[in-house]
């Protein structure tokens, strides 16, 4: 029904759309870092606890971007 060029084009388009999901983790990590710095400036004694919670939150936010990258790579190399 569809030729190979159409399938390749749609796979590349889908990969590009999947990479838009990389914006979310970048924004989330920036907000987390700013709030962490704000929290440390308000209460320097709690800096180690704030830092550990911030690193955990950033790691969880980064998984979204990694999943999007994996899906984009699969779309390009498996369907393409």
PDB file of N, CA, C and O in Angstrom:
ATOM      1  N   UNK A   1       0.827  -1.189   0.000  1.00  0.00           N
ATOM      2  CA  UNK A   1       0.000   0.000   0.000  1.00  0.00           C
ATOM      3  C   UNK A   1       0.877   1.261   0.000  1.00  0.00           C
ATOM      4  O   UNK A   1       0.674   2.158  -0.818  1.00  0.00           O
ATOM      5  N   UNK A   2       1.865   1.329   0.930  1.00  0.00           N
ATOM      6  CA  UNK A   2       2.789   2.461   0.949  1.00  0.00           C
ATOM      7  C   UNK A   2       4.143   1.987   0.461  1.00  0.00           C
ATOM      8  O   UNK A   2       4.560   0.871   0.770  1.00  0.00           O
ATOM      9  N   UNK A   3       4.829   2.820  -0.293  1.00  0.00           N
ATOM     10  CA  UNK A   3       6.157   2.416  -0.750  1.00  0.00           C
ATOM     11  C   UNK A   3       7.190   2.682   0.340  1.00  0.00           C
ATOM     12  O   UNK A   3       6.882   3.292   1.364  1.00  0.00           O
ATOM     13  N   UNK A   4       8.401   2.225   0.113  1.00  0.00           N
ATOM     14  CA  UNK A   4       9.448   2.297   1.135  1.00  0.00           C
ATOM     15  C   UNK A   4       9.861   3.731   1.444  1.00  0.00           C
ATOM     16  O   UNK A   4      10.269   4.014   2.570  1.00  0.00           O
ATOM     17  N   UNK A   5       9.769   4.636   0.488  1.00  0.00           N
ATOM     18  CA  UNK A   5      10.163   6.021   0.724  1.00  0.00           C
ATOM     19  C   UNK A   5       9.180   6.732   1.644  1.00  0.00           C
ATOM     20  O   UNK A   5       9.577   7.549   2.475  1.00  0.00           O
ATOM     21  N   UNK A   6       7.901   6.421   1.494  1.00  0.00           N
ATOM     22  CA  UNK A   6       6.890   7.005   2.373  1.00  0.00           C
ATOM     23  C   UNK A   6       7.085   6.516   3.806  1.00  0.00           C
ATOM     24  O   UNK A   6       6.998   7.301   4.750  1.00  0.00           O
ATOM     25  N   UNK A   7       7.346   5.228   3.966  1.00  0.00           N
ATOM     26  CA  UNK A   7       7.560   4.664   5.308  1.00  0.00           C
ATOM     27  C   UNK A   7       8.804   5.270   5.944  1.00  0.00           C
ATOM     28  O   UNK A   7       8.786   5.614   7.126  1.00  0.00           O
ATOM     29  N   UNK A   8       9.888   5.407   5.175  1.00  0.00           N
ATOM     30  CA  UNK A   8      11.116   6.026   5.688  1.00  0.00           C
ATOM     31  C   UNK A   8      10.869   7.481   6.079  1.00  0.00           C
ATOM     32  O   UNK A   8      11.341   7.932   7.122  1.00  0.00           O
ATOM     33  N   UNK A   9      10.140   8.207   5.256  1.00  0.00           N
ATOM     34  CA  UNK A   9       9.842   9.603   5.572  1.00  0.00           C
ATOM     35  C   UNK A   9       8.998   9.749   6.823  1.00  0.00           C
ATOM     36  O   UNK A   9       9.257  10.624   7.651  1.00  0.00           O
ATOM     37  N   UNK A  10       7.994   8.901   6.967  1.00  0.00           N
ATOM     38  CA  UNK A  10       7.148   8.962   8.159  1.00  0.00           C
ATOM     39  C   UNK A  10       7.913   8.543   9.417  1.00  0.00           C
ATOM     40  O   UNK A  10       7.671   9.079  10.498  1.00  0.00           O
ATOM     41  N   UNK A  11       8.834   7.586   9.277  1.00  0.00           N
ATOM     42  CA  UNK A  11       9.654   7.174  10.419  1.00  0.00           C
ATOM     43  C   UNK A  11      10.554   8.314  10.868  1.00  0.00           C
ATOM     44  O   UNK A  11      10.718   8.547  12.066  1.00  0.00           O
ATOM     45  N   UNK A  12      11.136   9.024   9.911  1.00  0.00           N
ATOM     46  CA  UNK A  12      11.993  10.171  10.262  1.00  0.00           C
ATOM     47  C   UNK A  12      11.173  11.314  10.852  1.00  0.00           C
ATOM     48  O   UNK A  12      11.632  11.995  11.770  1.00  0.00           O
ATOM     49  N   UNK A  13       9.980  11.529  10.340  1.00  0.00           N
ATOM     50  CA  UNK A  13       9.101  12.553  10.900  1.00  0.00           C
ATOM     51  C   UNK A  13       8.709  12.190  12.336  1.00  0.00           C
ATOM     52  O   UNK A  13       8.703  13.047  13.220  1.00  0.00           O
ATOM     53  N   UNK A  14       8.388  10.932  12.554  1.00  0.00           N
ATOM     54  CA  UNK A  14       8.057  10.480  13.909  1.00  0.00           C
ATOM     55  C   UNK A  14       9.237  10.607  14.857  1.00  0.00           C
ATOM     56  O   UNK A  14       9.058  10.933  16.031  1.00  0.00           O
ATOM     57  N   UNK A  15      10.439  10.354  14.359  1.00  0.00           N
ATOM     58  CA  UNK A  15      11.629  10.510  15.193  1.00  0.00           C
ATOM     59  C   UNK A  15      11.840  11.974  15.572  1.00  0.00           C
ATOM     60  O   UNK A  15      12.219  12.280  16.702  1.00  0.00           O
ATOM     61  N   UNK A  16      11.596  12.860  14.635  1.00  0.00           N
ATOM     62  CA  UNK A  16      11.715  14.288  14.941  1.00  0.00           C
ATOM     63  C   UNK A  16      10.697  14.743  15.959  1.00  0.00           C
ATOM     64  O   UNK A  16      11.007  15.529  16.853  1.00  0.00           O
ATOM     65  N   UNK A  17       9.474  14.247  15.823  1.00  0.00           N
ATOM     66  CA  UNK A  17       8.438  14.592  16.796  1.00  0.00           C
ATOM     67  C   UNK A  17       8.769  14.009  18.163  1.00  0.00           C
ATOM     68  O   UNK A  17       8.515  14.641  19.188  1.00  0.00           O
ATOM     69  N   UNK A  18       9.337  12.804  18.182  1.00  0.00           N
ATOM     70  CA  UNK A  18       9.712  12.192  19.463  1.00  0.00           C
ATOM     71  C   UNK A  18      10.795  13.000  20.164  1.00  0.00           C
ATOM     72  O   UNK A  18      10.834  13.048  21.393  1.00  0.00           O
ATOM     73  N   UNK A  19      11.669  13.634  19.399  1.00  0.00           N
ATOM     74  CA  UNK A  19      12.740  14.405  20.025  1.00  0.00           C
ATOM     75  C   UNK A  19      12.261  15.737  20.588  1.00  0.00           C
ATOM     76  O   UNK A  19      12.987  16.385  21.341  1.00  0.00           O
ATOM     77  N   UNK A  20      11.061  16.148  20.236  1.00  0.00           N
ATOM     78  CA  UNK A  20      10.492  17.341  20.869  1.00  0.00           C
ATOM     79  C   UNK A  20      10.310  17.090  22.361  1.00  0.00           C
ATOM     80  O   UNK A  20      10.295  18.026  23.160  1.00  0.00           O
ATOM     81  N   UNK A  21      10.172  15.819  22.726  1.00  0.00           N
ATOM     82  CA  UNK A  21      10.033  15.477  24.145  1.00  0.00           C
ATOM     83  C   UNK A  21      11.290  15.818  24.940  1.00  0.00           C
ATOM     84  O   UNK A  21      11.263  15.788  26.170  1.00  0.00           O
ATOM     85  N   UNK A  22      12.373  16.137  24.270  1.00  0.00           N
ATOM     86  CA  UNK A  22      13.586  16.555  24.964  1.00  0.00           C
ATOM     87  C   UNK A  22      13.474  17.936  25.586  1.00  0.00           C
ATOM     88  O   UNK A  22      14.295  18.300  26.428  1.00  0.00           O
ATOM     89  N   UNK A  23      12.485  18.701  25.192  1.00  0.00           N
ATOM     90  CA  UNK A  23      12.293  20.031  25.784  1.00  0.00           C
ATOM     91  C   UNK A  23      11.828  19.941  27.233  1.00  0.00           C
ATOM     92  O   UNK A  23      12.254  20.728  28.078  1.00  0.00           O
ATOM     93  N   UNK A  24      10.967  18.993  27.511  1.00  0.00           N
ATOM     94  CA  UNK A  24      10.417  18.847  28.860  1.00  0.00           C
ATOM     95  C   UNK A  24      11.475  18.598  29.918  1.00  0.00           C
ATOM     96  O   UNK A  24      11.506  19.310  30.922  1.00  0.00           O
ATOM     97  N   UNK A  25      12.348  17.610  29.728  1.00  0.00           N
ATOM     98  CA  UNK A  25      13.388  17.385  30.736  1.00  0.00           C
ATOM     99  C   UNK A  25      14.327  18.568  30.901  1.00  0.00           C
ATOM    100  O   UNK A  25      14.772  18.851  32.013  1.00  0.00           O
ATOM    101  N   UNK A  26      14.635  19.263  29.814  1.00  0.00           N
ATOM    102  CA  UNK A  26      15.517  20.425  29.926  1.00  0.00           C
ATOM    103  C   UNK A  26      14.904  21.532  30.770  1.00  0.00           C
ATOM    104  O   UNK A  26      15.572  22.135  31.610  1.00  0.00           O
ATOM    105  N   UNK A  27      13.637  21.787  30.536  1.00  0.00           N
ATOM    106  CA  UNK A  27      12.942  22.811  31.330  1.00  0.00           C
ATOM    107  C   UNK A  27      12.812  22.359  32.787  1.00  0.00           C
ATOM    108  O   UNK A  27      13.030  23.140  33.713  1.00  0.00           O
ATOM    109  N   UNK A  28      12.454  21.091  32.971  1.00  0.00           N
ATOM    110  CA  UNK A  28      12.302  20.563  34.333  1.00  0.00           C
ATOM    111  C   UNK A  28      13.595  20.580  35.124  1.00  0.00           C
ATOM    112  O   UNK A  28      13.596  20.900  36.313  1.00  0.00           O
ATOM    113  N   UNK A  29      14.689  20.240  34.475  1.00  0.00           N
ATOM    114  CA  UNK A  29      15.977  20.253  35.163  1.00  0.00           C
ATOM    115  C   UNK A  29      16.413  21.672  35.501  1.00  0.00           C
ATOM    116  O   UNK A  29      17.009  21.912  36.551  1.00  0.00           O
ATOM    117  N   UNK A  30      16.117  22.602  34.617  1.00  0.00           N
ATOM    118  CA  UNK A  30      16.444  23.999  34.918  1.00  0.00           C
ATOM    119  C   UNK A  30      15.658  24.527  36.098  1.00  0.00           C
ATOM    120  O   UNK A  30      16.199  25.232  36.950  1.00  0.00           O
ATOM    121  N   UNK A  31      14.390  24.190  36.147  1.00  0.00           N
ATOM    122  CA  UNK A  31      13.564  24.623  37.278  1.00  0.00           C
ATOM    123  C   UNK A  31      14.037  23.967  38.568  1.00  0.00           C
ATOM    124  O   UNK A  31      14.107  24.621  39.609  1.00  0.00           O
ATOM    125  N   UNK A  32      14.365  22.665  38.505  1.00  0.00           N
ATOM    126  CA  UNK A  32      14.836  21.958  39.701  1.00  0.00           C
ATOM    127  C   UNK A  32      16.141  22.551  40.208  1.00  0.00           C
ATOM    128  O   UNK A  32      16.314  22.721  41.415  1.00  0.00           O
ATOM    129  N   UNK A  33      17.059  22.867  39.306  1.00  0.00           N
ATOM    130  CA  UNK A  33      18.335  23.448  39.726  1.00  0.00           C
ATOM    131  C   UNK A  33      18.142  24.834  40.325  1.00  0.00           C
ATOM    132  O   UNK A  33      18.798  25.183  41.307  1.00  0.00           O
ATOM    133  N   UNK A  34      17.241  25.629  39.739  1.00  0.00           N
ATOM    134  CA  UNK A  34      17.023  26.965  40.293  1.00  0.00           C
ATOM    135  C   UNK A  34      16.372  26.899  41.665  1.00  0.00           C
ATOM    136  O   UNK A  34      16.736  27.651  42.569  1.00  0.00           O
ATOM    137  N   UNK A  35      15.407  25.997  41.817  1.00  0.00           N
ATOM    138  CA  UNK A  35      14.759  25.872  43.130  1.00  0.00           C
ATOM    139  C   UNK A  35      15.715  25.286  44.163  1.00  0.00           C
ATOM    140  O   UNK A  35      15.661  25.650  45.337  1.00  0.00           O
ATOM    141  N   UNK A  36      16.596  24.373  43.726  1.00  0.00           N
ATOM    142  CA  UNK A  36      17.601  23.835  44.648  1.00  0.00           C
ATOM    143  C   UNK A  36      18.564  24.908  45.117  1.00  0.00           C
ATOM    144  O   UNK A  36      18.902  24.978  46.298  1.00  0.00           O
ATOM    145  N   UNK A  37      19.010  25.753  44.177  1.00  0.00           N
ATOM    146  CA  UNK A  37      19.906  26.851  44.553  1.00  0.00           C
ATOM    147  C   UNK A  37      19.200  27.839  45.467  1.00  0.00           C
ATOM    148  O   UNK A  37      19.801  28.374  46.398  1.00  0.00           O
ATOM    149  N   UNK A  38      17.926  28.077  45.198  1.00  0.00           N
ATOM    150  CA  UNK A  38      17.147  28.972  46.058  1.00  0.00           C
ATOM    151  C   UNK A  38      16.984  28.387  47.464  1.00  0.00           C
ATOM    152  O   UNK A  38      17.075  29.103  48.461  1.00  0.00           O
ATOM    153  N   UNK A  39      16.744  27.082  47.525  1.00  0.00           N
ATOM    154  CA  UNK A  39      16.587  26.428  48.829  1.00  0.00           C
ATOM    155  C   UNK A  39      17.872  26.440  49.628  1.00  0.00           C
ATOM    156  O   UNK A  39      17.840  26.638  50.842  1.00  0.00           O
ATOM    157  N   UNK A  40      19.005  26.231  48.972  1.00  0.00           N
ATOM    158  CA  UNK A  40      20.294  26.257  49.667  1.00  0.00           C
ATOM    159  C   UNK A  40      20.609  27.667  50.141  1.00  0.00           C
ATOM    160  O   UNK A  40      21.179  27.849  51.217  1.00  0.00           O
ATOM    161  N   UNK A  41      20.242  28.671  49.341  1.00  0.00           N
ATOM    162  CA  UNK A  41      20.529  30.044  49.767  1.00  0.00           C
ATOM    163  C   UNK A  41      19.666  30.453  50.962  1.00  0.00           C
ATOM    164  O   UNK A  41      20.068  31.293  51.768  1.00  0.00           O
ATOM    165  N   UNK A  42      18.487  29.859  51.069  1.00  0.00           N
ATOM    166  CA  UNK A  42      17.617  30.176  52.204  1.00  0.00           C
ATOM    167  C   UNK A  42      18.018  29.415  53.463  1.00  0.00           C
ATOM    168  O   UNK A  42      17.907  29.932  54.575  1.00  0.00           O
ATOM    169  N   UNK A  43      18.496  28.157  53.273  1.00  0.00           N
ATOM    170  CA  UNK A  43      18.851  27.326  54.419  1.00  0.00           C
ATOM    171  C   UNK A  43      20.127  26.551  54.096  1.00  0.00           C
ATOM    172  O   UNK A  43      20.047  25.406  53.650  1.00  0.00           O
ATOM    173  N   UNK A  44      21.291  27.143  54.309  1.00  0.00           N
ATOM    174  CA  UNK A  44      22.551  26.478  53.951  1.00  0.00           C
ATOM    175  C   UNK A  44      22.809  25.188  54.741  1.00  0.00           C
ATOM    176  O   UNK A  44      23.546  24.321  54.272  1.00  0.00           O
ATOM    177  N   UNK A  45      22.220  25.050  55.918  1.00  0.00           N
ATOM    178  CA  UNK A  45      22.454  23.849  56.715  1.00  0.00           C
ATOM    179  C   UNK A  45      21.833  22.605  56.077  1.00  0.00           C
ATOM    180  O   UNK A  45      22.295  21.492  56.329  1.00  0.00           O
ATOM    181  N   UNK A  46      20.809  22.773  55.267  1.00  0.00           N
ATOM    182  CA  UNK A  46      20.127  21.645  54.638  1.00  0.00           C
ATOM    183  C   UNK A  46      20.618  21.390  53.211  1.00  0.00           C
ATOM    184  O   UNK A  46      19.920  20.761  52.416  1.00  0.00           O
ATOM    185  N   UNK A  47      21.806  21.875  52.893  1.00  0.00           N
ATOM    186  CA  UNK A  47      22.273  21.779  51.502  1.00  0.00           C
ATOM    187  C   UNK A  47      22.470  20.344  51.043  1.00  0.00           C
ATOM    188  O   UNK A  47      22.182  20.032  49.887  1.00  0.00           O
ATOM    189  N   UNK A  48      22.949  19.462  51.908  1.00  0.00           N
ATOM    190  CA  UNK A  48      23.165  18.076  51.468  1.00  0.00           C
ATOM    191  C   UNK A  48      21.845  17.369  51.189  1.00  0.00           C
ATOM    192  O   UNK A  48      21.744  16.607  50.227  1.00  0.00           O
ATOM    193  N   UNK A  49      20.844  17.610  52.011  1.00  0.00           N
ATOM    194  CA  UNK A  49      19.537  16.991  51.786  1.00  0.00           C
ATOM    195  C   UNK A  49      18.875  17.563  50.528  1.00  0.00           C
ATOM    196  O   UNK A  49      18.289  16.817  49.744  1.00  0.00           O
ATOM    197  N   UNK A  50      18.965  18.867  50.337  1.00  0.00           N
ATOM    198  CA  UNK A  50      18.393  19.503  49.150  1.00  0.00           C
ATOM    199  C   UNK A  50      19.091  18.990  47.898  1.00  0.00           C
ATOM    200  O   UNK A  50      18.444  18.726  46.884  1.00  0.00           O
ATOM    201  N   UNK A  51      20.417  18.849  47.970  1.00  0.00           N
ATOM    202  CA  UNK A  51      21.166  18.390  46.804  1.00  0.00           C
ATOM    203  C   UNK A  51      20.793  16.958  46.436  1.00  0.00           C
ATOM    204  O   UNK A  51      20.645  16.648  45.254  1.00  0.00           O
ATOM    205  N   UNK A  52      20.641  16.085  47.420  1.00  0.00           N
ATOM    206  CA  UNK A  52      20.310  14.694  47.106  1.00  0.00           C
ATOM    207  C   UNK A  52      18.911  14.574  46.507  1.00  0.00           C
ATOM    208  O   UNK A  52      18.701  13.792  45.580  1.00  0.00           O
ATOM    209  N   UNK A  53      17.960  15.336  47.022  1.00  0.00           N
ATOM    210  CA  UNK A  53      16.606  15.309  46.463  1.00  0.00           C
ATOM    211  C   UNK A  53      16.600  15.906  45.057  1.00  0.00           C
ATOM    212  O   UNK A  53      15.904  15.409  44.171  1.00  0.00           O
ATOM    213  N   UNK A  54      17.374  16.970  44.854  1.00  0.00           N
ATOM    214  CA  UNK A  54      17.438  17.598  43.540  1.00  0.00           C
ATOM    215  C   UNK A  54      18.051  16.661  42.507  1.00  0.00           C
ATOM    216  O   UNK A  54      17.554  16.579  41.384  1.00  0.00           O
ATOM    217  N   UNK A  55      19.114  15.959  42.862  1.00  0.00           N
ATOM    218  CA  UNK A  55      19.759  15.030  41.926  1.00  0.00           C
ATOM    219  C   UNK A  55      18.804  13.887  41.579  1.00  0.00           C
ATOM    220  O   UNK A  55      18.757  13.459  40.425  1.00  0.00           O
ATOM    221  N   UNK A  56      18.058  13.394  42.538  1.00  0.00           N
ATOM    222  CA  UNK A  56      17.082  12.337  42.263  1.00  0.00           C
ATOM    223  C   UNK A  56      15.996  12.842  41.314  1.00  0.00           C
ATOM    224  O   UNK A  56      15.611  12.130  40.387  1.00  0.00           O
ATOM    225  N   UNK A  57      15.509  14.037  41.530  1.00  0.00           N
ATOM    226  CA  UNK A  57      14.493  14.617  40.657  1.00  0.00           C
ATOM    227  C   UNK A  57      15.004  14.851  39.251  1.00  0.00           C
ATOM    228  O   UNK A  57      14.288  14.603  38.282  1.00  0.00           O
ATOM    229  N   UNK A  58      16.230  15.325  39.127  1.00  0.00           N
ATOM    230  CA  UNK A  58      16.813  15.550  37.804  1.00  0.00           C
ATOM    231  C   UNK A  58      17.009  14.224  37.084  1.00  0.00           C
ATOM    232  O   UNK A  58      16.786  14.144  35.876  1.00  0.00           O
ATOM    233  N   UNK A  59      17.419  13.187  37.797  1.00  0.00           N
ATOM    234  CA  UNK A  59      17.597  11.871  37.173  1.00  0.00           C
ATOM    235  C   UNK A  59      16.261  11.328  36.664  1.00  0.00           C
ATOM    236  O   UNK A  59      16.195  10.745  35.582  1.00  0.00           O
ATOM    237  N   UNK A  60      15.212  11.519  37.438  1.00  0.00           N
ATOM    238  CA  UNK A  60      13.896  11.058  36.990  1.00  0.00           C
ATOM    239  C   UNK A  60      13.402  11.860  35.794  1.00  0.00           C
ATOM    240  O   UNK A  60      12.757  11.305  34.905  1.00  0.00           O
ATOM    241  N   UNK A  61      13.692  13.146  35.758  1.00  0.00           N
ATOM    242  CA  UNK A  61      13.285  13.973  34.618  1.00  0.00           C
ATOM    243  C   UNK A  61      14.065  13.591  33.369  1.00  0.00           C
ATOM    244  O   UNK A  61      13.534  13.665  32.261  1.00  0.00           O
ATOM    245  N   UNK A  62      15.306  13.188  33.534  1.00  0.00           N
ATOM    246  CA  UNK A  62      16.141  12.853  32.389  1.00  0.00           C
ATOM    247  C   UNK A  62      15.682  11.572  31.701  1.00  0.00           C
ATOM    248  O   UNK A  62      15.924  11.400  30.506  1.00  0.00           O
ATOM    249  N   UNK A  63      15.029  10.672  32.425  1.00  0.00           N
ATOM    250  CA  UNK A  63      14.585   9.422  31.810  1.00  0.00           C
ATOM    251  C   UNK A  63      13.594   9.684  30.678  1.00  0.00           C
ATOM    252  O   UNK A  63      13.558   8.926  29.709  1.00  0.00           O
ATOM    253  N   UNK A  64      12.804  10.725  30.782  1.00  0.00           N
ATOM    254  CA  UNK A  64      11.874  11.055  29.704  1.00  0.00           C
ATOM    255  C   UNK A  64      12.622  11.374  28.417  1.00  0.00           C
ATOM    256  O   UNK A  64      12.244  10.903  27.344  1.00  0.00           O
ATOM    257  N   UNK A  65      13.661  12.159  28.517  1.00  0.00           N
ATOM    258  CA  UNK A  65      14.458  12.484  27.346  1.00  0.00           C
ATOM    259  C   UNK A  65      15.175  11.272  26.770  1.00  0.00           C
ATOM    260  O   UNK A  65      15.299  11.138  25.553  1.00  0.00           O
ATOM    261  N   UNK A  66      15.647  10.389  27.646  1.00  0.00           N
ATOM    262  CA  UNK A  66      16.323   9.181  27.174  1.00  0.00           C
ATOM    263  C   UNK A  66      15.341   8.261  26.465  1.00  0.00           C
ATOM    264  O   UNK A  66      15.676   7.679  25.433  1.00  0.00           O
ATOM    265  N   UNK A  67      14.133   8.121  27.003  1.00  0.00           N
ATOM    266  CA  UNK A  67      13.115   7.299  26.337  1.00  0.00           C
ATOM    267  C   UNK A  67      12.783   7.867  24.958  1.00  0.00           C
ATOM    268  O   UNK A  67      12.632   7.110  23.998  1.00  0.00           O
ATOM    269  N   UNK A  68      12.669   9.172  24.852  1.00  0.00           N
ATOM    270  CA  UNK A  68      12.385   9.792  23.553  1.00  0.00           C
ATOM    271  C   UNK A  68      13.522   9.540  22.574  1.00  0.00           C
ATOM    272  O   UNK A  68      13.275   9.282  21.396  1.00  0.00           O
ATOM    273  N   UNK A  69      14.760   9.612  23.040  1.00  0.00           N
ATOM    274  CA  UNK A  69      15.904   9.345  22.176  1.00  0.00           C
ATOM    275  C   UNK A  69      15.907   7.894  21.698  1.00  0.00           C
ATOM    276  O   UNK A  69      16.189   7.629  20.529  1.00  0.00           O
ATOM    277  N   UNK A  70      15.600   6.963  22.581  1.00  0.00           N
ATOM    278  CA  UNK A  70      15.555   5.550  22.200  1.00  0.00           C
ATOM    279  C   UNK A  70      14.471   5.307  21.153  1.00  0.00           C
ATOM    280  O   UNK A  70      14.699   4.595  20.175  1.00  0.00           O
ATOM    281  N   UNK A  71      13.297   5.895  21.356  1.00  0.00           N
ATOM    282  CA  UNK A  71      12.215   5.739  20.386  1.00  0.00           C
ATOM    283  C   UNK A  71      12.605   6.335  19.037  1.00  0.00           C
ATOM    284  O   UNK A  71      12.318   5.750  17.992  1.00  0.00           O
ATOM    285  N   UNK A  72      13.260   7.501  19.056  1.00  0.00           N
ATOM    286  CA  UNK A  72      13.679   8.133  17.800  1.00  0.00           C
ATOM    287  C   UNK A  72      14.699   7.258  17.072  1.00  0.00           C
ATOM    288  O   UNK A  72      14.622   7.099  15.854  1.00  0.00           O
ATOM    289  N   UNK A  73      15.646   6.696  17.804  1.00  0.00           N
ATOM    290  CA  UNK A  73      16.655   5.834  17.175  1.00  0.00           C
ATOM    291  C   UNK A  73      15.998   4.581  16.615  1.00  0.00           C
ATOM    292  O   UNK A  73      16.339   4.143  15.516  1.00  0.00           O
ATOM    293  N   UNK A  74      15.053   3.997  17.361  1.00  0.00           N
ATOM    294  CA  UNK A  74      14.351   2.820  16.851  1.00  0.00           C
ATOM    295  C   UNK A  74      13.563   3.145  15.588  1.00  0.00           C
ATOM    296  O   UNK A  74      13.554   2.357  14.642  1.00  0.00           O
ATOM    297  N   UNK A  75      12.910   4.288  15.567  1.00  0.00           N
ATOM    298  CA  UNK A  75      12.139   4.664  14.373  1.00  0.00           C
ATOM    299  C   UNK A  75      13.039   4.845  13.153  1.00  0.00           C
ATOM    300  O   UNK A  75      12.679   4.451  12.044  1.00  0.00           O
ATOM    301  N   UNK A  76      14.194   5.435  13.361  1.00  0.00           N
ATOM    302  CA  UNK A  76      15.074   5.690  12.226  1.00  0.00           C
ATOM    303  C   UNK A  76      15.719   4.404  11.724  1.00  0.00           C
ATOM    304  O   UNK A  76      15.750   4.163  10.517  1.00  0.00           O
ATOM    305  N   UNK A  77      16.232   3.576  12.625  1.00  0.00           N
ATOM    306  CA  UNK A  77      17.029   2.432  12.178  1.00  0.00           C
ATOM    307  C   UNK A  77      16.225   1.161  11.978  1.00  0.00           C
ATOM    308  O   UNK A  77      16.642   0.304  11.199  1.00  0.00           O
ATOM    309  N   UNK A  78      15.094   1.001  12.645  1.00  0.00           N
ATOM    310  CA  UNK A  78      14.305  -0.218  12.466  1.00  0.00           C
ATOM    311  C   UNK A  78      13.303  -0.050  11.330  1.00  0.00           C
ATOM    312  O   UNK A  78      13.208  -0.908  10.452  1.00  0.00           O
ATOM    313  N   UNK A  79      12.556   1.049  11.342  1.00  0.00           N
ATOM    314  CA  UNK A  79      11.572   1.278  10.290  1.00  0.00           C
ATOM    315  C   UNK A  79      12.189   1.918   9.046  1.00  0.00           C
ATOM    316  O   UNK A  79      11.647   1.796   7.948  1.00  0.00           O
ATOM    317  N   UNK A  80      13.311   2.592   9.220  1.00  0.00           N
ATOM    318  CA  UNK A  80      13.907   3.319   8.107  1.00  0.00           C
ATOM    319  C   UNK A  80      14.728   2.475   7.268  1.00  0.00           C
ATOM    320  O   UNK A  80      15.299   2.950   6.286  1.00  0.00           O
TER     321      UNK A  80
END
